[in-house]
Amino acid sequence: MFDVTREQKLLRHEIYRRLHHDIVTCALLPGQELRENELADQFSISKSPIRDALLKLEFEGLVEVLPRRGYRVRPLVWEDAEELYDMRDLLERECARVAIARAGDADFEALRLAARIRPSDAADFLGYNRRFHIALARTSGRKQLAEASIRVISQFDRMIVLSLSQLRIVRIKDLEKGHMAMVDALQQRDAALADELIRSHVHRSKERVREALSKMEVSMLAAPPRLPARQRKAAVR
């Protein structure tokens, strides 16, 4: 019984992981409809793990319910993106303020380690960026504050993918330099500088996404045409 339960949990996690990856990398496009029976056929599994994954993705703000039709990948509209950036700005600056008041040097050294580029990061821009911002949230030492910040951060990957597909590539070394500057300000307990660096960092990212959405003429008030289901019949192991 325990083995079956463990296998079921692993299966549910794998389905969630694969759908999450496809959404944040825009393999599943904003506005694309998702039906439980079609996804179950694609993954060669029952609908139960699909339903669980979609519920989790809905909680994270990545999919939304279509009454009597199923789900769709949550559309990207500027108003939603702007609100998320405003939330991120407030939450990350508050995380920094609390970290300066509560965190020790060991905490900031751990954050510095997260800000440092690893050999594998050159091919994983999103993973590197996410790792740093999650570490920044956790450096606050406040569980609820950190979790709120991380929930917002989890919705940014696909915006970054879209912006980088339309605009000039942001070099990962430049991003590392900006992250390290934040860590320096935090460790020096310079609240004003840390606040300004975070505000500026978020603003630059916000403007890149605004320009990208403008160039793409994205207006997801009406979803784009539903794409044919991809043929990925490989069974989940």
ROBA-164508 format. One record per residue: residue in one letter; x, y, z of N, C-alpha, C, CB in turn. Coordinates in pm, whole numbers, plus 50000, padded with zeros to 5 digits. Glycine has a CB too. Example, Ala and Ser with C-alpha at 12.3 -4.5 7.8 and 13.67 -1.06 7.14 Angstrom:
// residues 2
a513194943150780512304955050780513204967050780511314955350905;s512854977550708513674989450714512905000350787514084994050572;
// end
This chain:
// residues 237
m500824987950000500005000050000500865012550000499075000150120;f501915012450082502765024150091503475026849960503785022450203;d503885015749889504555017449761503615023749659505065003949710;v502345019249658501365024849565501155039549593500035017249573;t501015042949722500815056849759502005065349717500585058049910;r503195060149739504405067449701504455069349550505655060149751;e504115058949474504115059949328503095070149281503825046249266;q501935070349346500905080049308501385094249332499615077349386;k502065096349445502575109749474503635113949373503165110149616;l504505104549338505535107549238504915110649103506515095749226;l503875103149068503195105448941502555119248938502145094648917;r501855122749045501215135849052502235147049042500405137149181;h503365145249111504405155549106504995156848966505515152449208;e505195145548900505785145848765504845152548665506115131648719;i503555149648674502585156048585502565171048611501185150048604;y502525174948739502555189148773503825195648719502455191148925;r504965189148740506255194948699506295197148548507405185848741;r505795187448473505855188548327504895199248275505535175248263;l503705199948331502765210348289503275224248329501385207848350;h503805225148450504355237948497505475242448404504885236648642;h506375233348370507485236648280506975241448144508405224548262;d505985234448090505455238147958504765251747960504485227447909;i504155255148074503485268148084504505279348097502525268348204;v505465277848188506395288948212507375290848097507165286548340;t507605280548016508485282047900507685285347774509305269347878;c506375286747790505465290347680505355279647573505915303147617;a505715267147607505375256047517503855254547511506055242747565;l503195257147625501745259047628501515274047633501085251647752;l500875279447531500775293847515499735300147606500455297247371;p499925312847644498895320047718497555319347643499305334747741;g496515315547715495195314347655494875300747598495065324347548;q495855291747590495605278547532494735270147625496935271247504;e493705263847569492805255647649493435242347685491495253447573;l493085237547804493595224847856492405216447901494595227147975;r492255204747842491155195847879491715183347946490315192047754;e491075179448055491575168148134491695155448050490655165548252;n490675152447970490705139847895491805139847789489345137347828;e492045151247725493105152047624494485150947688492995165047545;l494655157547803495945156547872496175142347922495995166547990;a495115136047971495255122148017495685113047902493925117048077;d495135115347783495545107547666496995110347629494625110647546;q497385122947635498755126647599499775120047691498925141847603;f499445119547820500375113847918500145098847940500235121148049;s499095093347879498755079147896498515075548042499865070347838;i497705083848108497375081548249495895084648271498275090348343;s495435082448394494055085848428493935101048447493605078448557;k492685105648462492465120048476492775125248615491045123248441;s492825116448715493015121048853494305129048874492995109148945;p495485124048830496705132048847496685145048767497925123848806;i496005144748652495865156848571495065167348647495185153648435;r493955162848706493095171948781493845178048899491835164548832;d494605169848971495375174949084496395185349040496095163349156;a497075182648929498075192048878497435205148836498835185848759;l496295204448770495625216648725495125224948842494455213048634;l494655218348947494215225649067495385233049130493575216049169;k496535226549136497725233049192498175244749105498865222949207;l498135242948975498515253648883497525265248890498605248348740;e496255262048914495265272748931495575280849056493835266848940;f495915274049166496275280949289497465290149268496575270849401;e498405285949183499605293949157499345305149056500715285049106;g498145305749002497815316448908498275314048766498405329048956;l498615301548733499125298548599498045293248505500245288648608;v496975287748560495835283748477494565289148542495765268148461;e493495289448464492205293848517491105284948463491935308748481;v490005284348536488885275648501488035282248393488025272548625;l487645274148295486635278148197485375270148227487135275748049;p484325276448278483115269048316482615260048204482015278748356;r482395247448240481865237148150482795233948032480515241448097;r484025239048035484945236447925486285230947972485165249047845;g486625232948097487915228248146488765239648199488655220848037;y489995240148153490945250348197491605256848075492015244248291;r492285267848101493175273448000494375279548071492445283947911;v495475280247999496635287348051496235301848070497875286047954;r496535307248185496085320848213496675330648112496465325048357;p495825338548046496335348247949497235358548015495175355147878;l498125364147935498995374847982498475388147927500465372447939;v498015396648015497635410247976498455419948059496095412747996;w498705431648005499575441048073499065444648211499735453647989;e497745446148226497205449948357497575439848464495685451448349;d497505426848431497895416548527499395416848554497485402648476;a500185418448447501635418948463502045430748549502325419748326;e501425442148525501745454148602501425452148750500965466248548;e500285445948779499915443448918500895433948985498495437648926;l501315423548913502295414148968503615421148996502515402448872;y504045429748906505295436948929505185446349048505685444848804;d504035452749064503835461549180503875453449309502505469249168;m503265441549307503295432849425504715428149454502375420649405;r505425424349349506805419849367507675431049423507395414949234;d507485443149373508245454649422508035456549572507845467449347;l506785456449615506475458249757507025446849842504965459349777;l506805434449797507205422849877508725421549886506615410149817;e509425423449776510875421749780511545432849861511445421349638;r511025444949851511615455649932511335453450081511055469349889;e510175447750112509885444450252510755432950300508395440950269;c510965422850214511875411950250513265417450281511965401550135;a513725426750200515045432750221515085440550351515415441850103;r514035448350378513995456350501514065447350624512725464950505;v513285436650623513265427450736514595420050748512115417350723;a515165416250634516455409150637517545417750699516855405050495;i517575430450665518575439450723518435440050874518445453650663;a517205439550923516965440451067517205427351139515555445051092;r517025415951070517015403051140518135393551099515725396451117;a518575394050975519495383850924520925386350970519445383450771;g521685375450977523095376351014523985375150892523445365651115;d525295376750914526235376050802526175362550731527645378650851;a525945351750807525865338550745524695337750647525735327550853;d523595344450682522435344750592522765352050463521235351350662;f523485363150477523835370850358524865363650272524355384550398;e525745356050335526705348150257525995337150179527785342050349;a524945331450239524135321550167523425328050048523105314950262;l522955340250068522315347649959523335350849850521665360550012;r524555354249890525615357149793525915344649709526895362049865;l525885333149774526115320649702525025318349597526175308849800;a523785321549633522675320149538522805329949422521335322349609;a523435341449448523605351649344524735348449249523845365149407;r525615339449291526795336249209526415326549097527915330149297;i526885329448978526595320948862527335307848873526965328048731;r526635296848846527235283548841527435279748694526345273048915;p528315270048667528535266048527527255262248453529485254348523;s526315256048525525075251548460524095263048432524395241148545;d524335274748492523375285548482523335292148344523675295948585;a524425290848267524455296948134523315291748048525795294248066;a522935279248069521845273147992520535273248070522195258847953;d520525279748186519325279748270519135293548332519415268948382;f518925303448246518735317248289517585318248389518475326348169;l516465311648357515295312348443515575306348580514115305248379;g516255294848581516555288348708517455296848796517205274948683;y518465303048736519365311748812518605323548870520525316648723;n517825330248788517095342048834516105338448944516365348748717;r515385327348925514415322949026515105319349157513605310948975;r516245312449147516975308249268517355320249354518245300349229;f517845330849290518255342449368517065349049436518975352549279;h515995351149363514865358549420514145350449529513875362349311;i514125337349516513585329049624514485329849747513435314349578;a515795329549725516735330649837516595344149906518185328749788;l516395354749828516195368049886514955368149975516065378649775;a513875362049928512645361550008512885354150139511525354649929;r513605343050133513815334850253514805341250350514305321150214;t515655349950301516605356650390515895365450491517595365050308;s514645369250461513875377350556513635369850686512545381550495;g513585356450680513305348650799511855348750840514135353550912;r511015355150763509575355850791508835346250697509035370450775;k508275335750753507695325050671506585330050580507165314050759;q505605337150635504465341550556504885351750450503395347450646;l505755360850488506255370850393507005364150279507165381050464;a507875354750314508665347750212507765339750119509695338450278;e506775332750175505895324650092505055333349998504975316150179;a504615344950047503855354049961504725359049846503325366050043;s505965362349877506885366949773507185355949672508195371949836;i507395343749720507715332549631506525329249540508105320049712;r505295330249592504125327749508504065337649392502825328749592;v504425350049419504445360049311505585357149214504595374349369;i506755354049267507925351149183507645339649087509145347849270;s506875329749134506605317849052505855321148924505825307549132;q505245332848917504465336548798505265344548696503255344448840;f506555346748723507335355548636508095348448525508305363048718;d508305335448535509135328648436508625330748293509195313848465;r507325328948273506835329948135506865344248084505425324348126;m506735354048173506875367948129508305370748084506475377548241;i509265364948157510665366648120510945359847986511595361048228;v510395347847967510575340747840510035349147725509875327047843;l508835354547741508245362647635509045375247608506815366247671;s509515381847715510265394247695511595391647626510505401247829;l512275380847664513575377847604513425372947460514305367547687;s512265367647425512055363247287511805375047194510895353347280;q511455386447251511135398147170512205409047175509825403847214;l512955409347286513885420347307515315415347303513605427247440;r516225424547317517635420847322517865411647441518545433347331;i518795402547428519095393047535519785400247651519965381547483;v519295397847769519935403147889521015393347930518895405548005;r522265397847933523375388747965523315384448110524715395447934;i523565371648133523465366248268524515372448360523625351048266;k525665376348306526695382848389526215396448437528005384348310;d525455403548354524885416348397523885414148510524215423548279;l523105403548497522135400448601522845396948732521215388848558;e523915389148723524695385648841525245398248908525835376148804;k525745407448830526285419948885525215427548964526835428848772;g524005428248909522925434948979522525427849107521725436248890;h522485414549103522155406849223523225408549331522005391949188;m524495408249291525575409949387525535423749453526925407849319;a525165433849376525055447349432523975447749541524725457649321;m522875440549520521835439749621522355432949748520615432149568;v523075421949729523615414749845524585423749922524335401749800;d525435431049852526375440149918525645450350003527265447249814;a524605456449945523835466550019523165460550141522785473049927;l522625448550129521985441950242522985438850352521285429150196;q524135433250313525125429350413525735441650482526235421050349;q525795452750412526285465150471525205472350551526825474350363;r524025466550556522875472050629522505485950577523175472850781;d522685487850447522335500650384520915499350329523365504450270;a519945502450413518545500250377518115508750258517655503250496;a518565521250255518165530250146518695525250012518665544550173;l519965521050010520555516249885519905503149841522075514349901;a519695493949934519055481249900517665483549843518975472050023;d516925492649905515585495749858515615501249716514915505949952;e516545510349690516645516449557517085506349452517615528249560;l518025497649486518505487649391517395477849353519695479949450;i516605473649452515505464349424514435471249340514895459049555;r514105483549377513085491049301513515492549155512855504949365;s514785496049135515305497948999515335484848921516705504049004;h515735474048989515805460748927514425456348879516385450449026;v513435457848964512075453948929511545462748816511145454749052;h511845475648823511345485048721511895481548582511725499448758;r513185478348575513785474948445513135462448386515305472948459;s512925452448471512265440248424510835443248379512265429548535;k510155451548455508775455348422508705462148286508205464648530;e509645471048258509645478248131509955468948014510645489648135;r510825459048036511105449447929509855441547893512245439847970;v509115437247995507895429647970506835438447905507365423548100;r506715450747952505745459947891506035461747742505765473647962;e507295463747708507665465647568507405452947487509135469647557;a507715441447547507505428747476506025426447447508065417047558;l505185428747548503745426847528503205436747426503005428247661;s503745448847427503325458847330503715454747189503935472547364;k504945449747173505405445447041504595433646989506885441747046;m504255424847078503505412847036502025415847018503685401747139;e501615427947058500215431947053499345421647126499745433646908;v499825418147245499115408147323497925414547392500045401547427;s496765409647361495555413647431494755400947452494735424547350;m494985394647565494405381447588493005382147648495315373547679;l492335393647633490945393947675490145383747594490345408247658;a490555381847470490045370847388491205361547364489415375947252;a491075349047405492185339547396492505336647251491855326547471;p493765333147221494125329247085493485315947050495655328347071;p493445312646922492845299846883493485288146954492955297846732;r492675278346988493175266747059494035258346966492025258447116;l495245254947009496165247346927495845232546932497605249846970;p496195224946828496015210446832496835204346945496405204046698;a496335193647002497065186847109498375181547055496225175447170;r499435183047132500735177747091500775162747112501885184547169;q501475156247026501555141547033502705137547124501725135346892;r502405136147250503435131647343502875120147426503935143247434;k502855108547367502205096947427503085089447524501755087847320;a504315094047540505235086547626504655085347765506625093347631;a504645073347818504115071047952505015077448055503955056147981;v504415082948159505175088948268505735077948355504305098748351;r507015078848381507635068748466507745073948608509035064748413;
// end
